[in-house]
């Protein structure tokens, strides 16, 4: 807890509060997990690369774009499709953010929290 900058008094108060409400916290987190299990999850992706080489006014113009079609499912036969169009810079940014989220999901801190919830 020292990494988030809490003083010793606040740490002790937080530990005491959690100890006295541990069962309630676990019930709420379990309920939230059950409710979110019906949410949409990534299932498939299709992509297409398009490029505009030039236009009438600008002959040496190159505008690449990527079209992504995400297939999301809720665990049943119901599927939802989301279409995104982005340029190369935004695609790299999306990649970096998703990679960072994946690394965080594998962190020891998160694994300890998940272990204590169950």
C-alpha positions in Angstrom: 0.0 0.0 0.0 3.0 2.3 0.3 3.1 2.5 -3.5 -0.1 4.4 -3.6 1.0 6.9 -1.0 -1.2 6.1 2.0 0.1 6.9 5.4 0.3 4.2 8.1 -2.8 5.5 9.8 -4.8 5.3 6.6 -3.4 1.9 5.8 -4.5 0.5 9.2 -7.9 2.1 8.9 -8.3 0.6 5.4 -7.2 -2.9 6.6 -9.6 -2.7 9.5 -12.5 -1.6 7.4 -11.8 -4.4 4.8 -11.5 -7.0 7.5 -14.9 -6.1 9.0 -16.6 -5.9 5.6 -14.7 -8.6 3.7 -17.8 -10.8 3.1 -19.9 -7.9 1.8 -17.1 -6.9 -0.6 -16.7 -10.4 -1.9 -20.5 -10.8 -2.4 -20.6 -7.5 -4.4 -17.6 -8.4 -6.5 -19.1 -11.9 -7.2 -22.4 -10.4 -8.2 -20.6 -7.9 -10.5 -18.7 -10.8 -12.1 -21.9 -12.8 -12.7 -23.6 -9.7 -14.2 -20.7 -9.0 -16.5 -20.5 -12.6 -17.7 -23.3 -11.8 -20.1 -21.4 -8.9 -21.6 -20.0 -9.0 -25.1 -16.6 -10.5 -25.7 -14.2 -10.4 -28.6 -14.6 -13.4 -30.9 -13.1 -12.6 -34.4 -11.7 -9.8 -36.5 -11.6 -9.1 -40.2 -9.5 -6.3 -41.6 -9.0 -4.6 -44.9 -6.3 -2.1 -46.0 -7.3 0.7 -48.3 -5.2 3.5 -49.8 -6.0 6.6 -51.8 -3.1 7.2 -54.1 -3.9 10.6 -55.4 -6.8 13.0 -56.1 -7.4 15.5 -58.9 -5.9 18.4 -56.8 -3.0 16.5 -55.2 -1.2 14.0 -57.4 1.4 12.8 -54.9 -0.9 12.1 -52.0 -1.0 8.8 -50.1 -3.7 8.2 -47.5 -3.8 4.7 -46.2 -6.6 3.6 -43.9 -7.4 0.3 -42.2 -11.0 -1.0 -41.8 -11.5 -3.4 -38.9 -14.7 -5.4 -38.4 -14.9 -6.9 -34.9 -17.2 -9.8 -34.1 -18.4 -9.8 -30.5 -20.4 -12.6 -28.9 -22.2 -12.9 -25.6 -21.7 -16.7 -25.2 -24.8 -17.7 -27.0 -25.5 -17.6 -30.8 -26.1 -13.8 -30.6 -23.3 -11.9 -32.3 -22.7 -8.2 -32.8 -20.5 -6.6 -35.4 -18.6 -3.3 -34.9 -16.8 -1.6 -37.8 -13.9 0.8 -37.2 -11.9 2.8 -39.7 -8.6 4.3 -38.7 -5.4 5.6 -40.1 -2.0 4.0 -39.4 -1.1 6.2 -36.4 -4.4 5.4 -34.6 -3.9 1.7 -35.3 -0.5 1.8 -33.7 -2.0 3.7 -30.7 -4.8 1.1 -30.4 -2.1 -1.6 -30.5 -0.1 0.0 -27.8 -3.1 0.6 -25.5 -4.3 -3.0 -25.9 -0.8 -4.4 -25.3 -0.5 -2.3 -22.1 -3.9 -3.6 -20.9 -2.8 -7.2 -21.7 0.4 -6.7 -19.7 -1.6 -5.2 -16.8 -4.0 -8.2 -16.8 -1.0 -10.5 -16.4 0.5 -8.5 -13.5 1.1 -10.1 -10.1 -1.0 -7.4 -8.4 -4.1 -8.2 -10.5 -3.6 -11.9 -10.0 -3.5 -11.4 -6.2 -6.7 -9.4 -6.4 -8.5 -12.0 -8.5 -7.3 -14.8 -6.2 -8.7 -12.9 -3.1 -12.0 -12.3 -4.8 -12.6 -16.0 -5.5 
